[in-house]
Amino acid sequence: MSTTRLEPTEIQAGDLLLRPFTLSDEQAVAVALADPGILRWTAGNAVIQLPAAQRALAWLEPRVRSWALGNAVFAVADLSSGELLGSVTLRDVHRIPDQALAAYWVTPAARGRRVGARALDAASRWGYEKPGLHRISLDHALVNEGSCRVATAAGFQLEGVMRDYYVEPTGRRHDSHLHARLSTDPGLQA
């Protein structure tokens, strides 16, 4: 666990607003967690094992508190409407000096608009500037091709394959891609 304390931050990135989650996001998170892809790849076993009606709050509560624990968890919202479009996280900030791990998801309604790549790029730029990171890495199961497209578009280079790294709640294992972006790397790809 990181000992870095982060100040909750808002970032405007074009028509997106990255902001800390609040408990008032529970209903929008519940809708997002109803998506099989978000549930499968990003919700986590503790959340998945709960009844559907309890999942959003169980997912949300630790993320609301996360900033004090060295995890920058951003809700990705439409700047004009406030609609929740996704989430992007930089976690374990400085647990390993100058590094963090990224994670993200995008609601089905927001897919196909580069929301994930733009939000990941904006959070990464903030991470290099504010907490002073040099390397941000992320991983995804190889079969999660959408996540690979997001990572690559946001300037995260493929570094290798981690065999049998991702384990689904069913126990099924998947090889995973490891991607990383350094503070000196170019960002969002056109």
C-alpha positions in Angstrom: 0.0 0.0 0.0 1.2 3.5 -0.8 1.9 6.1 1.9 1.5 9.0 -0.5 -1.4 11.2 0.4 -3.0 12.8 -2.6 -5.2 15.9 -2.7 -8.5 15.2 -4.5 -8.3 16.9 -7.9 -10.5 17.8 -10.8 -9.1 17.8 -14.4 -10.8 19.2 -17.4 -9.9 17.3 -20.6 -11.8 18.8 -23.5 -15.5 17.8 -23.1 -14.5 15.5 -20.2 -14.3 16.2 -16.5 -12.2 13.9 -14.3 -13.3 14.4 -10.7 -13.3 12.4 -7.4 -16.2 10.0 -7.0 -18.8 10.9 -4.4 -21.4 8.7 -2.7 -24.0 10.5 -4.9 -22.5 8.5 -7.9 -24.0 5.3 -6.5 -26.9 5.0 -9.0 -24.7 5.7 -12.0 -22.1 3.2 -10.8 -24.9 0.6 -10.3 -25.8 1.1 -14.0 -22.2 0.7 -15.0 -21.7 -2.4 -12.9 -24.7 -4.0 -14.7 -22.5 -4.1 -17.8 -21.0 -7.6 -18.1 -17.7 -6.3 -19.4 -17.2 -3.9 -16.5 -18.3 -6.5 -14.1 -16.0 -9.2 -15.6 -12.8 -7.2 -16.0 -12.8 -4.4 -13.4 -15.2 -4.9 -10.5 -13.2 -7.3 -8.4 -14.2 -10.6 -6.7 -15.4 -8.9 -3.5 -17.9 -6.8 -5.4 -19.0 -9.5 -7.9 -19.8 -11.9 -5.0 -22.3 -9.5 -3.5 -26.0 -9.3 -4.5 -26.4 -6.9 -7.5 -28.2 -4.3 -5.3 -25.1 -4.0 -3.0 -22.4 -3.9 -5.6 -22.3 -0.2 -6.4 -21.9 1.0 -2.8 -19.3 -1.7 -2.1 -17.3 -0.6 -5.2 -17.8 3.1 -4.5 -17.1 3.5 -0.8 -13.3 2.6 -0.9 -12.8 4.7 -3.9 -14.3 7.8 -2.2 -11.7 7.3 0.6 -8.9 6.4 -1.8 -7.1 9.7 -2.2 -5.8 9.7 1.4 -4.4 6.2 0.7 -2.3 7.1 -2.4 -4.9 6.2 -5.1 -6.2 8.8 -7.4 -9.6 7.5 -8.5 -11.4 9.8 -11.0 -15.0 9.6 -12.1 -15.0 10.5 -15.8 -18.0 12.7 -16.6 -19.4 14.6 -19.5 -18.4 18.2 -18.8 -21.7 19.7 -19.8 -24.2 17.2 -18.6 -22.3 15.6 -15.7 -23.3 12.1 -16.9 -20.9 9.4 -15.6 -19.0 8.0 -18.6 -16.3 5.9 -16.8 -13.5 5.7 -14.3 -9.8 6.1 -14.5 -7.5 5.3 -11.5 -3.8 5.8 -10.7 -3.3 3.5 -7.7 -0.3 2.7 -5.5 1.2 6.1 -6.3 4.8 6.0 -5.2 4.5 2.6 -3.6 7.4 1.9 -5.9 9.3 5.2 -6.2 8.0 7.4 -9.1 5.5 4.7 -10.3 1.8 4.0 -10.3 -0.6 1.5 -11.8 -3.5 2.6 -14.0 -7.0 1.1 -14.4 -10.1 2.2 -16.3 -13.5 1.4 -17.5 -16.0 3.1 -19.8 -19.8 2.8 -19.8 -21.3 1.1 -22.9 -23.0 4.4 -23.8 -19.7 6.2 -23.9 -17.7 3.6 -25.9 -16.5 4.4 -29.4 -15.7 8.1 -28.5 -12.2 7.6 -27.2 -13.4 8.5 -23.7 -11.1 5.9 -22.1 -8.0 6.9 -24.0 -8.6 10.6 -23.4 -9.3 10.1 -19.7 -6.3 7.8 -19.3 -4.1 10.4 -21.1 -5.3 13.3 -18.9 -4.9 11.3 -15.6 -1.4 10.2 -16.7 -0.3 13.8 -17.5 -1.6 14.9 -14.1 0.3 12.0 -12.5 3.6 13.0 -14.2 3.1 16.6 -13.1 1.6 16.6 -9.7 2.7 13.5 -7.8 5.9 13.5 -10.0 5.6 10.1 -11.5 8.0 8.7 -14.1 6.3 5.4 -15.0 2.7 4.3 -15.1 1.9 0.7 -16.0 -1.3 -1.2 -16.6 -2.3 -4.7 -17.5 -5.3 -6.3 -19.2 -6.3 -9.8 -20.2 -5.4 -10.4 -23.8 -9.0 -11.3 -24.7 -10.0 -7.8 -23.5 -9.1 -6.2 -26.8 -11.0 -2.9 -26.1 -8.7 -2.3 -23.1 -5.7 -2.9 -25.3 -7.0 -0.3 -27.8 -7.4 2.3 -25.0 -3.9 1.7 -23.6 -2.2 1.9 -27.0 -4.2 5.0 -28.0 -3.2 6.7 -24.7 0.5 6.1 -25.5 1.1 3.0 -23.3 3.6 0.8 -25.0 3.2 -2.9 -25.0 6.1 -4.4 -22.9 5.2 -8.0 -22.8 2.8 -10.9 -22.0 2.3 -12.1 -18.4 1.2 -15.7 -18.6 -1.9 -16.8 -16.7 -1.8 -13.5 -14.8 -5.5 -12.5 -14.8 -7.9 -14.8 -12.9 -11.6 -14.4 -13.5 -14.0 -14.9 -10.6 -14.9 -18.2 -12.2 -11.2 -19.3 -11.8 -10.5 -19.1 -15.5 -7.0 -17.7 -16.2 -5.9 -15.5 -19.0 -2.6 -14.2 -20.3 -2.3 -10.5 -19.9 -0.6 -7.7 -21.7 1.7 -5.4 -19.7 1.7 -1.8 -21.0 3.6 1.2 -19.6 4.1 4.9 -20.4 7.0 6.9 -19.1 6.8 10.6 -18.4 9.1 11.1 -21.5 6.9 9.1 -23.8 4.4 10.8 -26.2 0.9 10.7 -25.0 -2.5 10.4 -26.7 -2.2 9.1 -30.3 -4.3 10.9 -33.0 
